[in-house]
Amino acid sequence: MKTVLIIGAGRFGRHLATDLCNMGNEVMLVDRNENLIEEYSHLVTTAEIGDYTLKSNLEALGVEDYDYIFVCIGEFQDSLVIVDNLKELGAQYIIGKASSEVHEKFLLKNGADKVIYPERETAYNTAVKYSNRRIFDFVKLGGDTGIYEIETPDAWCSKSLLQLDVRKTHNVTVIASKDSQNRVKAINSADYIFSKNEHILVMGDAKDIRKITKDK
């Protein structure tokens, strides 16, 4: 279990807060908007109302005690002030939410340990999925490498992982299969036989994935 402070109860902040709480973490959600805090306070461990651009209000939260602090404030200047104050108060790990590349740059400059840019990440993932009808989902790992949910290539059907030797011939790693009921099962044996009625999860670089998922 992690202790997490989320500053900003906008759409992203409140979804993040409730998801983290549902995963068993201890979550404090804060915002200056009284209506938002009243609406979502029952979904998190603790919630408070206040202006957290004020250093004294941040200090009262004991920010140094949290494992992670997410700054999910949309206002450019306010988010920079909060990150700067958190750093001065000894926050362990600060994650800022950026709304632009310039915003990302300044959050890092002001002391954020990591910056997330949800709109950019979502746009890229959407572009990957909808540029090829054989790709159904995608998680970017870093650089050009990711995990892809793809339709089993026709040439792989009724053959084993050992026969195909996909790591050597296609430079990708097969991780799991996914059936029509969305049940995911790890592929641990080289004797696994691929089926046309399933999707597979593979890890690899974009160029190698494109080769095995040539669009129909």
Backbone as numpy.savetxt, mean C-alpha at the origin, in Angstrom:
# Nx Ny Nz CAx CAy CAz Cx Cy Cz
1.40 -6.18 17.40 0.57 -4.98 17.40 1.44 -3.73 17.40
1.07 -2.77 16.57 1.78 -1.50 16.49 0.89 -0.38 17.05
1.55 0.64 17.58 0.82 1.84 17.99 0.97 2.87 16.89
-0.17 3.38 16.42 -0.17 4.26 15.25 -0.98 5.52 15.53
-0.40 6.64 15.16 -1.11 7.93 15.23 -1.37 8.39 13.81
-2.62 8.71 13.52 -2.98 9.21 12.19 -3.53 10.62 12.34
-2.84 11.56 11.71 -3.23 12.97 11.77 -3.93 13.32 10.47
-5.23 13.55 10.57 -6.02 13.85 9.38 -7.05 12.76 9.12
-8.33 13.10 9.28 -9.41 12.12 9.13 -10.16 12.30 7.82
-9.44 12.72 6.78 -10.04 12.77 5.45 -10.28 11.36 4.94
-10.63 11.24 3.66 -10.97 9.91 3.13 -9.84 8.91 3.31
-8.63 9.30 2.95 -7.51 8.38 3.07 -7.20 8.08 4.53
-7.13 9.11 5.35 -6.77 8.94 6.75 -7.72 8.05 7.52
-9.02 8.25 7.31 -9.98 7.45 8.07 -10.04 6.01 7.59
-9.87 5.78 6.28 -9.83 4.40 5.80 -8.58 3.69 6.32
-7.46 4.40 6.31 -6.22 3.83 6.84 -6.38 3.50 8.32
-6.98 4.41 9.06 -7.16 4.21 10.50 -8.02 2.99 10.80
-9.15 2.87 10.12 -10.05 1.74 10.40 -9.43 0.42 9.96
-8.72 0.42 8.83 -8.07 -0.81 8.37 -6.98 -1.25 9.35
-6.17 -0.31 9.79 -5.11 -0.64 10.75 -5.70 -1.16 12.06
-6.79 -0.56 12.48 -7.44 -0.99 13.72 -8.02 -2.40 13.56
-8.63 -2.66 12.42 -9.20 -3.98 12.15 -8.13 -5.06 12.09
-6.90 -4.66 11.80 -5.78 -5.61 11.74 -5.12 -5.82 13.10
-5.73 -5.25 14.14 -5.26 -5.50 15.49 -4.29 -4.48 16.05
-4.14 -3.35 15.38 -3.23 -2.32 15.88 -3.97 -1.32 16.77
-3.21 -0.62 17.58 -3.77 0.42 18.44 -3.66 1.74 17.71
-4.80 2.34 17.39 -4.82 3.51 16.50 -5.46 4.72 17.16
-4.73 5.83 17.11 -5.26 7.13 17.53 -5.49 7.95 16.27
-6.72 8.45 16.09 -7.07 9.28 14.94 -7.38 10.69 15.43
-6.72 11.69 14.84 -6.95 13.07 15.27 -7.22 13.97 14.07
-8.03 14.99 14.30 -8.37 15.94 13.24 -8.99 17.17 13.90
-8.96 18.28 13.19 -9.59 19.49 13.72 -11.09 19.51 13.45
-11.55 18.61 12.57 -12.96 18.56 12.20 -13.74 17.72 13.21
-14.54 18.38 14.01 -15.28 17.70 15.08 -16.26 16.67 14.54
-16.92 16.98 13.42 -17.91 16.06 12.86 -17.27 14.74 12.41
-16.10 14.84 11.78 -15.41 13.63 11.32 -14.98 12.75 12.50
-14.45 13.38 13.52 -13.99 12.61 14.69 -15.17 11.94 15.38
-16.27 12.64 15.51 -17.46 12.05 16.14 -17.98 10.87 15.32
-17.91 10.99 14.00 -18.43 9.94 13.13 -17.58 8.68 13.14
-16.26 8.84 13.27 -15.36 7.68 13.13 -14.68 7.25 14.43
-14.95 7.93 15.52 -14.26 7.61 16.78 -14.52 6.18 17.25
-15.71 5.64 16.96 -16.04 4.29 17.42 -15.33 3.20 16.61
-14.69 3.59 15.51 -14.02 2.60 14.66 -12.53 2.47 14.95
-12.01 3.32 15.83 -10.59 3.28 16.17 -10.43 3.16 17.68
-9.19 3.01 18.12 -8.94 2.85 19.56 -9.25 4.12 20.32
-8.73 5.24 19.81 -8.94 6.55 20.43 -9.01 7.61 19.35
-9.77 8.67 19.61 -9.85 9.77 18.66 -9.94 11.09 19.42
-9.31 12.12 18.87 -9.32 13.43 19.52 -9.47 14.54 18.50
-10.06 15.64 18.96 -10.25 16.83 18.13 -9.21 17.87 18.53
-8.61 18.52 17.53 -7.66 19.58 17.85 -6.94 20.09 16.62
-6.26 21.21 16.79 -5.45 21.79 15.72 -4.02 21.29 15.92
-3.62 20.34 15.09 -2.32 19.70 15.30 -1.20 20.33 14.48
-1.49 21.53 13.95 -0.39 22.35 13.45 0.30 23.04 14.63
-0.36 23.01 15.79 0.21 23.59 17.01 1.11 22.56 17.67
2.34 22.93 17.90 3.32 22.02 18.47 2.90 21.52 19.85
2.27 22.40 20.63 1.85 22.03 21.98 0.81 20.91 21.96
-0.08 20.92 20.96 -1.09 19.86 20.86 -0.45 18.52 20.48
0.53 18.58 19.60 1.25 17.35 19.24 2.01 16.80 20.44
2.64 17.69 21.17 3.41 17.28 22.35 2.53 16.58 23.37
1.29 17.08 23.51 0.35 16.49 24.47 -0.05 15.07 24.10
0.11 14.72 22.83 -0.23 13.36 22.38 0.85 12.34 22.73
2.03 12.83 23.11 3.14 11.91 23.38 3.61 11.23 22.11
3.88 12.03 21.08 4.17 11.48 19.76 5.39 10.56 19.72
6.29 10.74 20.67 7.50 9.91 20.68 7.21 8.45 21.03
6.00 8.18 21.53 5.66 6.83 21.96 5.04 5.97 20.86
4.71 6.56 19.72 4.05 5.81 18.65 5.08 5.15 17.73
4.76 3.93 17.30 5.65 3.25 16.35 5.66 3.96 15.00
4.46 4.38 14.56 4.33 5.07 13.28 3.38 6.25 13.42
3.71 7.33 12.72 2.80 8.47 12.65 2.57 8.79 11.18
1.30 8.77 10.77 0.92 9.12 9.41 0.37 10.54 9.39
0.93 11.37 8.53 0.43 12.74 8.36 -0.39 12.76 7.08
-1.71 12.74 7.24 -2.62 12.63 6.10 -3.39 13.93 5.89
-2.67 15.03 5.98 -3.26 16.36 5.83 -3.13 16.80 4.38
-4.24 17.26 3.80 -4.21 17.67 2.40 -3.56 19.03 2.18
-3.66 19.92 3.18 -3.10 21.26 3.02 -1.58 21.20 3.01
-0.99 21.72 1.96 0.46 21.64 1.74 1.24 22.18 2.93
1.00 23.44 3.29 1.78 24.08 4.34 1.55 23.44 5.70
0.31 23.11 6.01 0.00 22.49 7.30 0.73 21.16 7.48
0.78 20.37 6.41 1.44 19.06 6.51 2.94 19.22 6.76
3.54 20.23 6.15 4.97 20.47 6.36 5.26 20.92 7.78
4.40 21.78 8.31 4.55 22.26 9.69 4.45 21.09 10.67
3.46 20.22 10.44 3.25 19.08 11.34 4.45 18.13 11.30
4.94 17.82 10.10 6.10 16.92 9.98 7.32 17.52 10.68
7.54 18.80 10.47 8.68 19.47 11.10 8.57 19.41 12.63
7.38 19.68 13.16 7.19 19.63 14.61 7.32 18.22 15.16
6.81 17.24 14.44 6.94 15.85 14.87 8.41 15.45 14.98
9.19 15.87 14.00 10.62 15.55 14.00 11.29 16.15 15.23
10.97 17.39 15.53 11.57 18.06 16.68 11.15 17.42 18.00
9.95 16.84 18.03 9.43 16.23 19.25 9.89 14.78 19.43
10.67 14.27 18.49 11.24 12.94 18.64 10.39 11.79 18.15
9.51 12.05 17.18 8.70 10.97 16.61 9.61 9.90 16.01
9.24 8.63 16.23 10.09 7.52 15.80 10.12 7.34 14.28
8.94 7.37 13.65 8.88 7.12 12.21 7.68 7.88 11.64
7.96 8.82 10.74 6.92 9.69 10.19 6.68 9.34 8.72
5.41 9.11 8.39 5.02 8.79 7.02 4.07 9.89 6.54
4.47 10.60 5.51 3.66 11.69 4.99 2.89 11.27 3.75
1.70 11.83 3.59 0.89 11.58 2.38 1.04 12.79 1.47
1.54 12.54 0.27 1.76 13.63 -0.69 0.62 13.71 -1.70
0.38 14.93 -2.17 -0.63 15.14 -3.21 0.01 15.53 -4.54
1.33 15.69 -4.54 2.06 16.02 -5.76 3.53 15.68 -5.55
4.29 15.69 -6.63 5.72 15.40 -6.52 6.45 16.49 -5.74
6.01 17.73 -5.89 6.61 18.83 -5.13 6.33 18.63 -3.64
5.09 18.26 -3.33 4.70 18.00 -1.95 5.56 16.88 -1.36
5.75 15.83 -2.13 6.58 14.70 -1.71 8.00 15.16 -1.37
8.56 15.98 -2.24 9.93 16.48 -2.05 10.06 17.26 -0.75
9.10 18.14 -0.48 9.18 18.98 0.72 8.88 18.20 2.00
8.01 17.21 1.93 7.77 16.37 3.11 9.05 15.66 3.53
9.77 15.13 2.57 11.04 14.45 2.87 12.06 15.44 3.41
12.09 16.62 2.82 13.04 17.64 3.26 12.75 18.09 4.69
11.47 18.10 5.07 11.09 18.55 6.41 11.21 17.47 7.47
11.55 16.24 7.07 11.81 15.21 8.07 11.01 13.94 7.99
10.13 13.81 6.99 9.38 12.56 6.85 10.35 11.42 6.53
10.15 10.27 7.17 10.99 9.10 6.90 10.57 8.41 5.61
9.30 8.53 5.28 8.77 7.92 4.06 7.58 8.75 3.59
7.39 8.78 2.28 6.24 9.49 1.72 5.46 8.54 0.83
4.14 8.53 1.00 3.28 7.77 0.12 2.50 8.75 -0.75
2.23 8.32 -1.98 1.57 9.17 -2.96 0.45 8.32 -3.57
-0.67 8.17 -2.84 -1.72 7.22 -3.23 -2.27 7.41 -4.64
-2.48 8.66 -5.05 -3.05 8.89 -6.37 -2.12 8.39 -7.47
-0.83 8.65 -7.33 0.14 8.20 -8.34 0.22 6.68 -8.36
0.25 6.07 -7.17 0.36 4.61 -7.10 -0.88 3.93 -7.66
-2.05 4.48 -7.34 -3.30 3.91 -7.85 -3.38 4.07 -9.36
-2.97 5.22 -9.86 -3.00 5.46 -11.31 -2.10 4.48 -12.04
-0.91 4.24 -11.50 0.03 3.32 -12.16 -0.52 1.90 -12.15
-1.03 1.47 -10.99 -1.59 0.12 -10.90 -2.77 -0.06 -11.85
-3.59 0.97 -11.96 -4.74 0.91 -12.87 -4.27 0.83 -14.32
-3.25 1.60 -14.66 -2.71 1.57 -16.02 -2.18 0.19 -16.38
-1.49 -0.45 -15.42 -0.96 -1.79 -15.66 -2.09 -2.78 -15.92
-3.13 -2.73 -15.07 -4.22 -3.70 -15.20 -5.02 -3.52 -16.49
-5.25 -2.27 -16.87 -6.13 -2.05 -18.01 -5.40 -1.89 -19.34
-4.10 -2.07 -19.33 -3.35 -2.05 -20.58 -3.22 -3.45 -21.17
-3.65 -4.46 -20.41 -3.53 -5.84 -20.87 -4.66 -6.67 -20.25
-5.49 -7.26 -21.09 -6.65 -8.01 -20.59 -6.28 -9.30 -19.88
-5.02 -9.69 -19.94 -4.60 -10.90 -19.24 -4.02 -10.61 -17.85
-3.94 -9.34 -17.50 -3.48 -8.95 -16.17 -4.69 -8.50 -15.36
-4.89 -9.11 -14.19 -6.08 -8.84 -13.39 -5.80 -8.07 -12.11
-4.57 -8.12 -11.65 -4.20 -7.34 -10.47 -2.69 -7.19 -10.46
-2.23 -6.23 -9.67 -0.81 -5.90 -9.69 -0.40 -5.22 -8.40
0.75 -5.61 -7.87 1.35 -4.95 -6.71 2.79 -4.61 -7.06
3.11 -3.34 -7.02 4.47 -2.92 -7.34 5.38 -3.16 -6.14
6.53 -3.78 -6.39 7.48 -4.06 -5.31 8.62 -3.06 -5.29
8.98 -2.54 -6.43 10.09 -1.60 -6.52 10.69 -1.63 -7.91
11.02 -0.46 -8.43 11.54 -0.39 -9.79 10.51 -0.92 -10.76
10.91 -1.83 -11.64 9.99 -2.43 -12.61 9.47 -3.79 -12.15
9.79 -4.17 -10.91 9.40 -5.49 -10.42 8.08 -5.43 -9.66
7.24 -6.43 -9.88 5.97 -6.48 -9.18 5.43 -7.90 -9.13
4.31 -8.05 -8.42 3.58 -9.32 -8.39 2.32 -9.13 -9.22
2.12 -10.00 -10.19 1.01 -9.88 -11.13 0.07 -11.07 -11.01
-1.23 -10.78 -11.02 -2.22 -11.85 -11.17 -2.55 -11.92 -12.65
-2.23 -13.05 -13.27 -2.42 -13.17 -14.72 -3.22 -14.42 -15.06
-3.76 -14.40 -16.26 -4.41 -15.59 -16.81 -3.31 -16.60 -17.16
-3.56 -17.87 -16.87 -2.57 -18.89 -17.20 -2.32 -18.90 -18.71
-1.09 -18.69 -19.15 -0.81 -18.72 -20.59 -1.23 -20.06 -21.21
-1.77 -20.02 -22.41 -2.24 -21.24 -23.07 -1.15 -22.30 -23.15
0.06 -21.87 -23.42 1.17 -22.82 -23.60 1.57 -23.51 -22.30
1.10 -22.98 -21.16 1.44 -23.57 -19.86 0.42 -24.61 -19.40
-0.78 -24.57 -19.95 -1.86 -25.43 -19.47 -1.51 -26.91 -19.63
-1.86 -27.68 -18.59 -1.63 -29.14 -18.53 -0.15 -29.51 -18.45
0.69 -28.54 -18.15 2.11 -28.82 -17.97 2.52 -28.47 -16.54
3.61 -29.09 -16.10 4.06 -28.86 -14.73 5.06 -27.71 -14.67
5.23 -27.20 -13.47 6.22 -26.14 -13.24 7.62 -26.64 -13.60
7.88 -27.91 -13.30 9.18 -28.51 -13.62 9.40 -28.58 -15.13
8.37 -29.00 -15.86 8.48 -29.09 -17.32 8.76 -27.73 -17.95
8.06 -26.73 -17.47 8.16 -25.39 -18.08 9.43 -24.65 -17.66
9.87 -24.92 -16.42 11.07 -24.26 -15.88 10.98 -22.75 -16.15
9.87 -22.14 -15.69 9.56 -20.75 -16.05 10.59 -19.75 -15.54
11.23 -20.06 -14.43 12.22 -19.12 -13.90 13.39 -18.97 -14.88
13.75 -20.07 -15.51 14.87 -20.05 -16.45 14.44 -19.57 -17.83
13.29 -20.04 -18.28 12.86 -19.72 -19.65 12.17 -18.36 -19.78
11.52 -17.91 -18.70 10.77 -16.65 -18.78 11.23 -15.61 -17.77
12.14 -15.97 -16.88 12.69 -15.04 -15.90 11.63 -14.50 -14.94
10.64 -15.34 -14.60 9.62 -14.97 -13.62 9.50 -16.09 -12.58
8.95 -15.74 -11.42 8.75 -16.72 -10.35 7.26 -16.91 -10.10
6.79 -18.14 -10.18 5.38 -18.43 -9.91 5.20 -18.60 -8.41
4.25 -17.86 -7.85 4.06 -17.84 -6.39 2.84 -18.65 -5.95
1.72 -18.46 -6.65 0.48 -19.08 -6.20 -0.52 -19.19 -7.34
-1.59 -19.94 -7.08 -2.71 -20.04 -8.02 -3.95 -19.45 -7.37
-4.90 -19.05 -8.19 -6.14 -18.46 -7.69 -7.30 -19.04 -8.49
-8.24 -19.70 -7.81 -9.32 -20.36 -8.53 -10.51 -19.41 -8.75
-11.57 -19.93 -9.33 -12.73 -19.11 -9.68 -13.48 -18.58 -8.46
-13.20 -19.17 -7.29 -13.81 -18.70 -6.04 -12.89 -17.72 -5.30
-11.85 -17.26 -5.99 -10.87 -16.32 -5.43 -10.06 -16.91 -4.28
-9.97 -18.23 -4.24 -9.15 -18.89 -3.22 -7.72 -18.98 -3.73
-6.80 -18.47 -2.93 -5.39 -18.44 -3.32 -4.64 -19.57 -2.62
-3.84 -20.29 -3.39 -3.08 -21.42 -2.85 -1.63 -21.31 -3.31
-0.72 -21.35 -2.35 0.70 -21.26 -2.69 1.13 -22.45 -3.53
1.99 -22.20 -4.50 2.55 -23.27 -5.33 3.94 -23.59 -4.80
4.03 -24.72 -4.11 5.29 -25.10 -3.45 6.01 -26.26 -4.12
5.32 -26.91 -5.07 5.90 -28.10 -5.68 6.18 -27.89 -7.17
7.32 -28.40 -7.61 7.68 -28.33 -9.03 6.77 -29.21 -9.88
6.02 -30.11 -9.22 5.11 -31.01 -9.94 3.74 -30.39 -10.19
3.56 -29.15 -9.75 2.26 -28.49 -9.91 1.88 -28.41 -11.39
0.64 -28.81 -11.72 0.14 -28.79 -13.09 -0.75 -27.56 -13.29
-0.43 -26.75 -14.27 -1.21 -25.54 -14.54 -2.52 -25.87 -15.24
-3.56 -25.11 -14.88 -4.88 -25.33 -15.45 -5.38 -24.06 -16.15
-6.17 -24.25 -17.17 -6.72 -23.11 -17.90 -7.75 -22.35 -17.06
-8.38 -23.05 -16.11 -9.46 -22.45 -15.33 -8.96 -21.79 -14.04
-7.80 -21.17 -14.12 -7.25 -20.51 -12.94 -6.42 -19.31 -13.35
-6.18 -18.46 -12.38 -5.20 -17.39 -12.54 -3.98 -17.78 -11.74
-2.84 -17.20 -12.08 -1.63 -17.46 -11.31 -1.01 -16.13 -10.89
-0.32 -16.16 -9.75 0.39 -15.00 -9.25 1.87 -15.20 -9.54
2.43 -14.27 -10.29 3.84 -14.39 -10.67 4.58 -13.11 -10.31
5.84 -13.26 -9.96 6.68 -12.10 -9.66 7.72 -11.95 -10.76
7.88 -10.72 -11.25 8.86 -10.50 -12.29 8.90 -9.05 -12.72
9.80 -8.75 -13.65 9.90 -7.41 -14.21 8.82 -7.22 -15.28
8.45 -5.97 -15.49 7.36 -5.65 -16.42 7.62 -6.21 -17.82
8.84 -6.10 -18.30 9.15 -6.55 -19.67 8.96 -8.06 -19.82
9.30 -8.81 -18.77 9.14 -10.27 -18.83 7.67 -10.67 -18.71
6.92 -9.93 -17.89 5.49 -10.21 -17.76 4.78 -9.93 -19.08
5.18 -8.86 -19.76 4.55 -8.54 -21.05 4.75 -9.66 -22.06
5.90 -10.31 -22.01 6.18 -11.38 -22.97 5.26 -12.58 -22.78
4.92 -12.89 -21.52 4.09 -14.07 -21.28 2.60 -13.74 -21.24
2.26 -12.45 -21.33 0.84 -12.06 -21.31 0.50 -11.23 -22.54
1.00 -11.64 -23.67 0.67 -10.92 -24.90 -0.83 -10.87 -25.05
-1.35 -9.65 -25.20 -2.80 -9.45 -25.21 -3.45 -10.15 -26.39
-4.68 -10.58 -26.14 -5.43 -11.26 -27.20 -5.86 -10.27 -28.27
